[in-house]
Amino acid sequence: MAILDRFRIDDKVALVTGAGRGIGRATALALAECGADVALAARSRDQLEAVAAEVRKLGRRALVVECNAAVTANLDAFVARAMDEFGRIDIVINNVGGSMPKPFLDTTEKEFSGAFHFNVTTAFALSKAAVPHMQARGGAIVNISSSIGQMKGKGFAAYGTAKGAMSHFTRLLSEDLAPKIRVNAIAVGSTATSALESVLTNPVVRKAMVESTPLRRLGEPEDIALGALYLASPASAFVTGTVMEIHGGISSANLDLALAGL
């Protein structure tokens, strides 16, 4: 097989959460461009329909499932809809997640457990629902984690702990599902998405973030999507249990409450 052909995922079916914008959108389009049909889940139907239209322009099928992934029963329904529509599942992209930075003493127990649920339990639930449909043929799970799960940063006690758990969940799940299903994650650095819009509009904060990144720029959603494509495709056939770092070379947080002056 030619090297470039190993990045093809023709006629595979991928599930992507948080697919309406940012990293989820970019990943869904990358997978579609390389041959996959895509089931898209998020809370905004308008955003999902726009992404679905782009997928179809690439010649692939798209399924829109408007849902709140924090309600794990919705993830069971997402898998059922995908099986009804496509008849198979080959790739799962656990992208949904997030949590705003907040000082530790101001973080409530509910917020702490909520960050874990939204970032980790959702990935657990979707993977558990999808895996029975993947075991016969094999497949790949890609979890979108964060560099703050491996680094220090002020204000990330909830989110950073959750993403640290997400990364280790990836390592543990890879053992459970080998050899048929590969499980990997991406430790994402600061990426220019709408989730960071409130801080990126501050030129002082943006400048500080860029200057503290060795590659002197922020990530773009496509940077992460390329990593997800690699981990989902035969190009990474000998890779599992790995947390790939895509963060511009940072060794400590380039955005936290201290850098933001809070």
C-alpha positions as CSV (number, residue, x, y, z in Angstrom):
1,M,0.0,0.0,0.0
2,A,1.3,3.4,-0.9
3,I,2.2,5.7,2.0
4,L,-0.5,8.3,1.3
5,D,-3.1,5.5,0.8
6,R,-2.6,4.6,4.4
7,F,-4.3,7.8,5.4
8,R,-7.4,6.8,3.5
9,I,-10.4,5.6,5.4
10,D,-12.7,4.9,2.5
11,D,-16.2,3.8,3.4
12,K,-15.5,3.8,7.1
13,V,-18.1,5.3,9.5
14,A,-16.9,7.8,12.1
15,L,-18.8,9.2,15.1
16,V,-17.8,12.7,16.1
17,T,-19.1,14.6,19.2
18,G,-18.9,18.3,19.5
19,A,-19.0,18.3,15.7
20,G,-20.7,21.6,15.1
21,R,-17.6,23.8,15.3
22,G,-13.9,24.1,16.2
23,I,-11.9,20.9,16.5
24,G,-15.0,18.6,16.1
25,R,-15.9,20.3,12.8
26,A,-12.4,20.2,11.4
27,T,-12.0,16.6,12.3
28,A,-15.3,15.6,10.8
29,L,-14.3,17.3,7.5
30,A,-10.8,15.7,7.5
31,L,-12.3,12.3,8.0
32,A,-14.8,12.9,5.2
33,E,-12.1,14.2,2.8
34,C,-10.2,11.0,3.4
35,G,-13.3,8.8,2.6
36,A,-15.4,8.4,5.7
37,D,-19.1,8.8,6.3
38,V,-19.7,10.8,9.4
39,A,-22.3,10.9,12.2
40,L,-22.3,14.3,13.8
41,A,-23.5,15.1,17.3
42,A,-23.7,18.5,19.1
43,R,-26.4,20.7,20.7
44,S,-26.8,23.2,17.8
45,R,-28.7,21.8,14.8
46,D,-27.8,24.9,12.7
47,Q,-24.1,24.3,13.1
48,L,-24.4,20.6,12.5
49,E,-26.4,21.1,9.3
50,A,-23.7,23.4,8.0
51,V,-21.0,20.8,8.7
52,A,-23.1,18.1,7.2
53,A,-23.5,20.2,4.0
54,E,-19.7,20.5,3.8
55,V,-19.3,16.7,4.3
56,R,-21.8,16.1,1.5
57,K,-19.9,18.4,-0.8
58,L,-16.9,16.1,-0.3
59,G,-19.0,13.3,-1.6
60,R,-19.6,11.5,1.7
61,R,-22.8,10.9,3.7
62,A,-23.5,12.8,6.9
63,L,-26.0,12.1,9.8
64,V,-27.0,14.9,12.0
65,V,-27.9,14.1,15.6
66,E,-28.8,17.1,17.7
67,C,-28.3,16.2,21.4
68,N,-26.7,17.2,24.7
69,A,-23.8,14.7,25.1
70,A,-23.7,15.4,28.8
71,V,-26.9,13.2,29.1
72,T,-25.3,9.9,28.5
73,A,-28.5,8.2,27.4
74,N,-28.3,10.5,24.3
75,L,-25.0,8.9,23.4
76,D,-26.7,5.4,23.3
77,A,-29.2,6.9,21.0
78,F,-26.5,8.5,18.9
79,V,-24.9,5.1,18.4
80,A,-28.3,3.6,17.6
81,R,-29.0,6.3,15.0
82,A,-25.6,5.8,13.4
83,M,-26.1,2.0,13.1
84,D,-29.6,2.5,11.6
85,E,-28.2,4.9,9.1
86,F,-24.9,3.3,8.2
87,G,-24.9,-0.2,9.5
88,R,-21.5,0.0,11.0
89,I,-19.1,2.0,13.2
90,D,-15.3,2.1,12.7
91,I,-14.1,5.3,14.3
92,V,-15.1,7.2,17.4
93,I,-13.9,10.7,18.1
94,N,-14.6,11.7,21.7
95,N,-14.2,15.4,21.2
96,V,-16.9,17.0,23.4
97,G,-15.7,18.6,26.6
98,G,-14.5,21.8,28.2
99,S,-14.6,23.8,31.4
100,M,-13.8,27.4,32.1
101,P,-10.8,28.2,34.3
102,K,-11.7,29.2,37.8
103,P,-9.7,29.7,41.1
104,F,-9.6,26.6,43.2
105,L,-11.3,28.1,46.2
106,D,-14.1,29.4,44.0
107,T,-14.7,26.0,42.3
108,T,-17.6,24.1,43.8
109,E,-17.8,20.3,44.2
110,K,-20.5,20.3,41.6
111,E,-18.3,22.1,39.1
112,F,-15.4,19.7,39.8
113,S,-17.5,16.6,39.3
114,G,-19.3,18.2,36.4
115,A,-16.0,18.8,34.6
116,F,-15.1,15.1,35.1
117,H,-18.5,14.0,33.8
118,F,-18.5,16.2,30.7
119,N,-14.9,15.4,29.7
120,V,-14.4,11.8,30.8
121,T,-17.8,10.1,31.5
122,T,-19.1,11.1,28.1
123,A,-16.1,9.5,26.4
124,F,-16.6,6.4,28.5
125,A,-20.3,6.2,27.7
126,L,-19.9,6.7,23.9
127,S,-17.1,4.2,23.7
128,K,-19.0,1.6,25.7
129,A,-22.0,2.0,23.4
130,A,-20.0,1.9,20.2
131,V,-17.4,-0.8,20.9
132,P,-19.8,-3.8,20.6
133,H,-20.4,-2.7,17.0
134,M,-16.7,-2.3,16.3
135,Q,-15.2,-5.5,17.7
136,A,-15.8,-7.8,14.7
137,R,-14.0,-5.6,12.2
138,G,-11.8,-3.6,14.6
139,G,-11.5,0.2,14.6
140,A,-10.1,3.2,16.3
141,I,-11.1,5.5,19.2
142,V,-9.5,9.0,19.4
143,N,-10.0,11.0,22.6
144,I,-9.4,14.7,22.5
145,S,-7.6,15.5,25.7
146,S,-5.6,18.6,26.7
147,S,-2.0,19.6,27.5
148,I,-3.3,21.0,30.8
149,G,-3.9,17.5,31.8
150,Q,-0.1,17.0,31.9
151,M,1.1,20.5,32.9
152,K,0.7,23.0,35.7
153,G,-1.5,26.0,35.3
154,K,-3.4,28.3,37.6
155,G,-7.2,27.9,37.6
156,F,-7.4,24.4,36.0
157,A,-8.0,22.2,39.1
158,A,-11.3,20.9,37.6
159,Y,-10.6,20.9,33.9
160,G,-6.9,19.8,34.1
161,T,-7.8,17.0,36.5
162,A,-10.5,15.8,34.1
163,K,-8.2,15.9,31.1
164,G,-5.5,14.1,33.0
165,A,-8.0,11.4,33.7
166,M,-9.1,11.4,30.1
167,S,-5.5,10.7,29.0
168,H,-5.1,7.9,31.5
169,F,-8.5,6.5,30.6
170,T,-7.1,6.3,27.0
171,R,-4.1,4.2,28.2
172,L,-6.2,1.9,30.2
173,L,-8.9,1.4,27.6
174,S,-6.3,0.6,25.0
175,E,-5.3,-2.5,27.0
176,D,-8.9,-3.6,27.4
177,L,-9.7,-3.3,23.7
178,A,-6.5,-4.6,22.1
179,P,-5.8,-6.0,19.6
180,K,-8.9,-5.3,17.6
181,I,-9.6,-1.7,18.6
182,R,-6.9,1.0,18.9
183,V,-7.4,3.7,21.5
184,N,-5.3,6.9,21.5
185,A,-5.7,10.5,22.6
186,I,-4.4,14.0,21.6
187,A,-3.1,16.4,24.2
188,V,-4.3,19.6,22.6
189,G,-2.6,23.0,23.3
190,S,-4.2,26.4,23.0
191,T,-6.2,26.3,19.8
192,A,-8.0,29.2,18.1
193,T,-11.6,28.1,18.4
194,S,-14.7,29.9,19.6
195,A,-14.1,28.4,23.1
196,L,-11.2,30.7,23.5
197,E,-12.8,33.7,21.8
198,S,-13.3,35.7,25.0
199,V,-9.6,35.7,25.7
200,L,-8.2,35.8,22.1
201,T,-10.0,39.2,21.6
202,N,-7.6,40.6,24.2
203,P,-4.5,41.5,22.3
204,V,-2.3,41.5,25.4
205,V,-3.3,38.0,26.4
206,R,-3.1,36.7,22.8
207,K,0.4,38.2,22.5
208,A,1.5,36.6,25.7
209,M,0.1,33.2,24.6
210,V,1.9,33.4,21.3
211,E,5.2,34.5,22.7
212,S,5.2,31.7,25.3
213,T,4.7,29.1,22.5
214,P,7.9,27.9,20.9
215,L,6.3,27.8,17.4
216,R,5.1,31.4,18.0
217,R,1.5,30.8,17.0
218,L,-1.7,29.3,18.4
219,G,-3.0,26.0,17.1
220,E,-5.7,25.9,14.4
221,P,-8.5,23.3,14.5
222,E,-7.0,21.6,11.4
223,D,-3.7,21.0,13.3
224,I,-5.6,18.8,15.7
225,A,-7.8,17.3,12.9
226,L,-4.7,16.0,11.1
227,G,-3.5,14.3,14.3
228,A,-7.0,12.7,14.7
229,L,-6.9,11.5,11.1
230,Y,-3.6,9.9,11.6
231,L,-4.7,8.1,14.7
232,A,-8.0,7.0,13.1
233,S,-6.4,5.7,9.9
234,P,-4.3,2.7,9.0
235,A,-1.3,5.0,9.0
236,S,-1.2,4.5,12.8
237,A,-1.8,0.8,12.7
238,F,1.0,0.1,15.2
239,V,-0.1,2.9,17.6
240,T,-2.3,2.4,20.6
241,G,-2.4,3.6,24.2
242,T,-0.6,6.8,23.2
243,V,-1.3,10.5,24.1
244,M,0.0,12.5,21.1
245,E,1.0,16.0,22.0
246,I,-0.1,18.8,19.5
247,H,0.6,22.0,21.4
248,G,3.3,24.0,19.6
249,G,6.1,22.8,21.8
250,I,4.9,24.3,25.2
251,S,6.2,22.8,28.4
252,S,3.9,24.8,30.7
253,A,0.5,26.3,30.3
254,N,0.4,29.3,27.9
255,L,-3.0,30.3,29.1
256,D,-4.1,30.3,32.7
257,L,-5.6,32.7,35.2
258,A,-2.1,34.1,36.0
259,L,-1.4,34.9,32.3
260,A,-4.8,36.4,31.9
261,G,-4.1,38.6,34.9
262,L,-7.0,37.1,37.0
